[in-house]
Amino acid sequence: MFTGIVEELGTIAEITDQGDAVRLTVEAATVLEGTGLGDSISVNGCCLTVAELGEGRWTADLMQETLDKTSLAGVVPGDRVNLERAVTVDKRLGGHIVQGHVDGVGEVISRSPSEHWDLVEISLPAHLSRYLVDKGSVTVDGVSLTVVEARESSFTVSLIPETLARTTLGSRRPGDLVNLEADVIAKHVEKLLGAYTPTIANDEEE
């Protein structure tokens, strides 16, 4: 589990194509502190398992499912990526509960810079729109953000200077793809309430 508070910007060092999988090596510093084999690190919002550790770098295996469902399929050596270690019980939950399980890929539609923040609009896959509400939480490339306006097929977020400087969202431009994760609490609530929907419908018909 993660919090959506990016710890550092890493750099893609190597990509090894294995046919039905990819080995991804990332240069980093902060996230390697106290990290061991088998630990989890979020890369642009995607939870990956540390398979190898080296001096100033670590490697993870990406299965076909990850390549099909996330924007990591498009990264190339030299790209910067948002990194966060899995949260520990003694850490403040500065963002919101983030699983690192990408729900879909969105596209940056527009960004409107102002003196103190940037307003960014991002497209939203149809199956995720019901989970977003104004002032609710959403994860974009592993960054915990507050939704400014939830629209039918897109949403907007305001990026403060700290977010612009410390994450890849500061350099995302219209047309760029980003990983999206909806609030897991909303998904659980939907499933629980869904069990009662047929009963309510039948009572109304009677």
C-alpha positions in Angstrom: 0.0 0.0 0.0 1.1 3.6 -0.8 0.1 7.1 0.1 0.5 8.8 -3.2 3.3 11.1 -1.9 6.2 10.8 -4.3 9.5 10.3 -2.6 11.8 11.0 -5.5 12.1 11.1 -9.3 13.9 8.1 -10.7 15.3 7.6 -14.2 14.7 4.6 -16.4 18.2 3.1 -17.0 17.5 -0.1 -19.0 14.7 -2.0 -20.6 15.1 -5.6 -21.5 12.5 -7.2 -23.7 11.8 -10.8 -22.8 9.1 -11.5 -25.3 6.0 -11.8 -23.0 7.6 -9.7 -20.2 10.0 -6.8 -19.7 12.8 -6.2 -17.2 12.9 -2.6 -16.1 15.9 -1.1 -14.3 15.5 2.2 -12.6 18.2 4.5 -11.2 17.3 5.9 -7.8 18.6 6.8 -4.3 16.0 7.6 -1.7 13.7 4.6 -2.4 16.7 2.2 -2.1 17.2 3.1 1.6 16.1 0.1 3.7 14.8 -1.7 0.6 15.3 -5.4 0.0 14.5 -8.0 -2.6 10.8 -8.6 -2.8 9.8 -5.2 -1.5 7.3 -3.0 -3.3 8.0 0.3 -5.0 5.4 2.4 -6.9 6.6 3.5 -10.3 4.3 6.1 -11.8 1.5 4.6 -9.7 2.2 1.0 -10.6 3.2 -1.3 -7.8 6.4 -3.3 -8.8 8.4 -5.9 -6.9 12.1 -5.4 -6.5 13.8 -8.4 -8.3 17.4 -7.1 -8.3 19.3 -4.5 -6.3 22.5 -2.8 -7.5 24.5 0.3 -6.7 22.1 3.2 -7.2 19.6 1.1 -9.2 17.0 -1.6 -8.9 15.2 -3.9 -11.3 11.6 -5.2 -11.6 9.8 -7.6 -13.9 6.7 -6.3 -15.8 4.3 -9.0 -17.0 2.1 -8.6 -20.1 -0.9 -7.5 -18.0 1.1 -4.6 -16.7 2.3 -3.6 -20.1 -1.3 -3.9 -21.5 -3.0 -1.9 -18.7 -0.5 0.9 -17.8 1.6 3.6 -19.5 4.8 1.8 -18.5 4.7 0.1 -21.8 5.8 3.4 -23.4 8.7 4.4 -21.2 12.2 4.5 -22.7 15.7 4.9 -21.1 16.2 8.4 -19.8 12.5 8.9 -18.9 11.9 10.2 -15.4 9.4 8.3 -13.2 7.7 8.9 -9.9 8.9 6.6 -7.1 7.4 5.8 -3.7 8.2 2.9 -1.3 5.4 1.0 0.3 4.0 2.8 3.4 5.0 1.6 6.9 2.7 1.6 9.9 4.8 4.5 11.5 4.4 6.8 8.5 1.9 9.6 8.2 -0.8 9.0 5.6 -0.1 12.3 3.8 -2.2 11.5 0.7 -4.8 8.8 0.6 -4.9 5.0 0.5 -3.2 4.0 -2.8 -2.8 0.3 -3.8 -0.6 0.7 -6.8 -3.1 -1.2 -8.9 -3.7 0.9 -12.0 -7.4 1.1 -13.0 -6.9 2.7 -16.4 -4.8 5.1 -18.5 -5.9 8.7 -19.1 -4.5 11.4 -21.4 -3.6 14.9 -20.6 -6.1 17.1 -22.4 -4.9 20.6 -21.4 -3.1 22.5 -18.8 -3.6 26.1 -17.8 -0.7 27.7 -15.9 -1.3 30.4 -13.4 1.0 32.3 -11.1 0.8 29.8 -8.3 -0.6 26.5 -9.7 -1.4 24.7 -13.0 -4.9 23.5 -13.7 -4.7 20.3 -15.7 -7.5 18.4 -17.4 -7.1 14.6 -17.9 -9.4 12.3 -19.9 -11.1 9.5 -18.0 -12.0 6.0 -19.1 -15.8 5.6 -19.0 -15.7 2.8 -16.4 -13.9 5.1 -13.9 -16.1 8.2 -14.1 -18.5 7.0 -11.4 -15.7 6.8 -8.8 -14.7 10.4 -9.1 -16.4 13.3 -7.3 -15.5 16.9 -6.8 -13.0 17.3 -3.9 -12.5 13.5 -3.9 -9.2 11.7 -4.3 -7.6 10.3 -7.4 -4.1 9.0 -8.1 -2.3 10.2 -11.3 1.0 8.6 -12.1 1.3 7.6 -8.4 0.6 11.1 -7.2 -2.3 11.6 -4.7 -4.4 14.5 -6.0 -7.7 16.2 -5.1 -10.3 16.4 -7.9 -11.3 19.9 -8.7 -14.1 19.0 -11.1 -15.3 15.5 -12.0 -16.8 15.5 -15.5 -18.4 12.8 -17.6 -15.3 11.8 -19.5 -12.5 13.8 -17.8 -11.6 15.6 -14.6 -9.4 18.5 -13.5 -6.8 18.8 -10.8 -4.7 21.8 -9.5 -1.0 21.2 -9.3 0.8 23.2 -6.6 4.4 24.3 -7.0 5.6 21.4 -4.8 3.9 18.8 -7.1 5.2 20.5 -10.2 8.8 20.5 -9.0 8.9 17.0 -7.3 6.9 14.8 -9.7 6.7 14.1 -13.5 3.4 15.9 -13.6 5.3 19.2 -13.8 6.4 18.2 -17.3 3.4 16.3 -18.6 1.9 17.9 -21.8 -1.3 17.5 -23.7 -1.2 14.1 -25.4 0.9 12.4 -22.7 -0.5 9.3 -21.1 -0.9 8.9 -17.3 -1.8 6.0 -15.0 -5.0 6.4 -13.0 -6.2 4.7 -9.9 -9.6 5.5 -8.4 -10.2 5.6 -4.6 -10.4 2.0 -3.5 -13.0 3.0 -0.8 -15.4 4.1 -3.5 -15.0 0.8 -5.3 -15.7 -1.2 -2.1 -18.8 0.9 -1.3 -20.1 0.3 -4.8 -19.8 -3.4 -4.5 -21.4 -3.6 -1.1 -24.3 -1.4 -2.1 -24.7 -3.4 -5.3 -25.9 -6.4 -3.3 -28.9 -4.4 -2.1 -29.9 -2.9 -5.4 -32.0 -5.9 -6.7 -33.9 -6.0 -3.4 -34.7 -2.4 -3.6 -35.8 -2.7 -7.2 -38.1 -5.7 -6.3 -39.7 -3.8 -3.4 -40.5 -0.9 -5.6 -42.1 -3.2 -8.2 -44.4 -4.8 -5.6 
